[in-house]
Amino acid sequence: MAKILYFSILVDKFGRASEEVALPGSVTDVRTLLAWLRTRGEGWEKALREDAVKVTLNRQFAEADSAVNDKMEIAIVPARLG
């Protein structure tokens, strides 16, 4: 299971600081991860636009095409604070 951590205002928006999830087979990179999370609803859609967040994989900043898997720690932080 992948561990996803949320930071800053995302904690308030989503009502959680972290979660463990089994990623579906369609989630292969950061871009598809964010797209999958955005399917959770309107609040998720707006908060997780690619230009609104930065993602780390195992504590290293990642690009949209960086591969993801169920064994990773994934952190999502707002691109701009405030």
Steps between C-alpha positions, in 0.01 A plus 500: 500500500623848416511751781377842391576800721318832468646827624392851589154605379444160338459346847205732569349455154513120508450445873807281531876532517572160348350181366614162376352392169536223248568680174296376204691362201420815302714708738853476362646848550442824691269636229267198510515494882375858519233429238380198700487700824307779325219253424411514871304820448497871435717600799762249392480617138582860582761431769695241298540676167852427372593869523366523859713231668847353519551129560782312666566129462698349786594855609635610160317755287348336194392601151159425348640203309685348799393140561298413812423169667335354812827485693560877500449778746330775301470853634282767346561862594349825368724662239437840656427560864260781576 
